[in-house]
Amino acid sequence: MTAATVTAASSARAERAEKRASSVKLPSNPFAGKQYLGLILPLALIALWYILSTNGVFTQVQLPSPDRVVSAGVELAQRGELGRHVAISTQRVLIGFGIGAVLGLVLGALIGLSAPVRLIAAPTIGALRAVPSLAWVPLLLLWIGIGENSKVTLVAIGAFFPVYTTVSAALAHVDPKLVEAARAFGLKGLRLFTTVQLPAVLPSVVSGLRLALAQAWLFLVAAELLGASMGLGYLLTDSQNNGRTDRLLLAIVALAVLGKITDALVGVFERWVKAKYPSN
């Protein structure tokens, strides 16, 4: 048998083995499509909503059916009102969230890194954190007046406390040996903070940002009680006053969807941070 014959036989066997391997069906992934499991509960709730609103348990005034809510949304969208409500509320949340998050990061860093400042300021800020959102409304009306600034300020208050709490607690528990090692290499002050201390607590900070964003949406409704003429919070109160339960439910669904979308965006950043800093 020549070398060429051996080579040809080997190639033929390899080709047959490759065909057999390609014809074998791999077992299906039991977790394939698991990203769709989160749709089960919302779909079940919509089905329950439809049943309760159409079989006489609730009247259409008490609980309009999903198709009536959709029709109300289409009507507002065709008139251009729904888009304006969504855009204005989203703008207020994003601006207020940005302001509150920055202030929470700065003050949280000061209190987390300085024991004397923590002893002086932490109890007072902790007490203010327990104040309900609606309790700030009269003061903001007196101090700032009815306008966009008062609404953004209230949203910023809601976003401030989760970031402040998370940052101050995380920085207060940074490994002292890590800080000492950084100082031994000449790092101090702002450079020490941005190079060592902040990266050490960054996953916790992002978790705080996620909570702050959820809190900002919660405070939005209270903010839009301050003489608002547009926004989803205004749509809620206006629908209640006019007996339009379909629009009221539409505003609730819109708030839930927007809150979930923004939370998912921050969640993507959170996963990236945790992958980059797996040891923290």
Stockholm file with secondary structure:
# STOCKHOLM 1.0

chainA/1-280         MTAATVTAASSARAERAEKRASSVKLPSNPFAGKQYLGLILPLALIALWYILSTNGVFTQVQLPSPDRVVSAGVELAQRGELGRHVAISTQRVLIGFGIGAVLGLVLGALIGLSAPVRLIAAPTIGALRAVPSLAWVPLLLLWIGIGENSKVTLVAIGAFFPVYTTVSAALAHVDPKLVEAARAFGLKGLRLFTTVQLPAVLPSVVSGLRLALAQAWLFLVAAELLGASMGLGYLLTDSQNNGRTDRLLLAIVALAVLGKITDALVGVFERWVKAKYPSN
#=GR chainA/1-280 SS CCHHHHHHHHHHHHHHHHHHHHHSCCCCCTTTTGGGGGGHHHHHHHHHHHHHHHSSSSCTTTSCCHHHHHHHHHHHHHTTHHHHHHHHHHHHHHHHHHHHHHHHHHHHHHHHHCHHHHHHHHHHHHHHHTSCGGGHHHHHHHHTCSSHHHHHHHHHHHHHHHHHHHHHHHHHTSCHHHHHHHHHTTCCHHHHIIIIIHHHHHHHHHHHHHHHHHHHHHHHHHHTTTTCSSSHHHHHHHHHHTTCHHHHHHHHHHHHHHHHHHHHHHHHHHHHHHHHSTTC
#=GC SS_cons         CCHHHHHHHHHHHHHHHHHHHHHSCCCCCTTTTGGGGGGHHHHHHHHHHHHHHHSSSSCTTTSCCHHHHHHHHHHHHHTTHHHHHHHHHHHHHHHHHHHHHHHHHHHHHHHHHCHHHHHHHHHHHHHHHTSCGGGHHHHHHHHTCSSHHHHHHHHHHHHHHHHHHHHHHHHHTSCHHHHHHHHHTTCCHHHHIIIIIHHHHHHHHHHHHHHHHHHHHHHHHHHTTTTCSSSHHHHHHHHHHTTCHHHHHHHHHHHHHHHHHHHHHHHHHHHHHHHHSTTC
//
